[in-house]
Amino acid sequence: MAHVIALALSDGVPIFELAAPAAIFGTNRSELTTTDWYDLRVCSPANARVDAWFTTTTPYRYDDLIAADTVIVPACHDEALDPPLDLVDAVRSAAERGARVVSLCTGAFVLAAAGLLDGRRATTHWLHAATLADRYPHIEVDPAALYVDEGRVLTSAGKSAGMDLCLHIVRCDYGADVANQVARRLVTPPHREGDQSQYIDPTQPRATHDTLGNVMDWAITHLGEPITVEQLARHGRVSVRTLHRHFNSHAGTNPLDWLNSQRVRRAQQLLETTGLPIEHIASHCGFGTATAFRRQFRRLLDTTPDNYRRTFTTEVVTPTRGDTAPS
């Protein structure tokens, strides 16, 4: 049975905030051969106005949100006003029933009004982060994060960050390989970390971004090799301290944690698409030992490589003698 996603429209929803999740969740995917894709249901009150361009009606109403497996609330109202009470009530009821609840951009104000963000870390468009924090002081608002995953409650920043969060959801539900294929179809970057900064500080010199990009590109092409932070700094022709500052400012993490996340990401794809032994994958991804691989995999994904493979494998090919991981 397909996973039901309810997309909640309300008066004034920007077209992009509707189109992004619709493109990801509402299009049938030839990438999947063994399971159903999502069942996207667009819900609204009667005659919801979409971004002042046109008026649309939908076959589903807010009451239908309550039965969904996942509820997505896009930017949908003037953040200076209270969100629609019927939408807030429906979202709260869905969460109480056990639905995963997601907000895009200022949709976070709806989740906040429903009490779903109290005591949680959350984000929204950086222009409105201070308003969200002032109005709802019990929320730990992160004004810089692209998106925040708090388990059953997820929030994103504005515009393209919403696509990042939607792809993150696909990755959680179907695995990295399917998410990457969806991203390629959409001609969008396959994955940006949630802690990556929402925007580039214009006061930073261009060379800073070029340096970090070059370091990252080099590291990704050498993941199977032992790499130290000192090597990364030398490749970027900066000091270790400067490299740490660049990573913290633009990737939201330190160089070593970023490197491990890239290695785990490559391992995810190999686990999903090959039958290579764990030891071979560990070596190919630069972990050195299977023990180190399992430790980092569990730290980042809260599961084991074996369990991940069982969950997300589509068609495992048993390797023969001499088989190696794809480059």
LINKAZI-V175546 format. One record per run of one state. SS is the DSSP state (H for helix, E for strand, L for the rest). FROM is the first residue (numbers start at 0). LEN is the number of residues. If there is no record, write none. Layout:
# LINKAZI-V175546
ss | from | len
SS | FROM | LEN
SS | FROM | LEN
This chain:
# LINKAZI-V175546
ss | from | len
L | 0 | 3
E | 3 | 5
L | 8 | 6
H | 14 | 11
L | 25 | 13
E | 38 | 5
L | 43 | 4
E | 47 | 3
L | 50 | 3
E | 53 | 3
L | 56 | 3
E | 59 | 1
L | 60 | 1
H | 61 | 6
L | 67 | 2
E | 69 | 4
L | 73 | 11
H | 84 | 13
L | 97 | 2
E | 99 | 4
L | 103 | 1
H | 104 | 9
L | 113 | 7
E | 120 | 2
L | 122 | 3
H | 125 | 10
L | 135 | 4
E | 139 | 2
L | 141 | 3
E | 144 | 1
L | 145 | 1
E | 146 | 3
L | 149 | 3
E | 152 | 4
L | 156 | 3
H | 159 | 15
L | 174 | 1
H | 175 | 11
L | 186 | 10
E | 196 | 1
L | 197 | 8
H | 205 | 16
L | 221 | 7
H | 228 | 8
L | 236 | 3
H | 239 | 11
L | 250 | 4
H | 254 | 19
L | 273 | 4
H | 277 | 7
L | 284 | 5
H | 289 | 12
L | 301 | 3
H | 304 | 8
L | 312 | 15
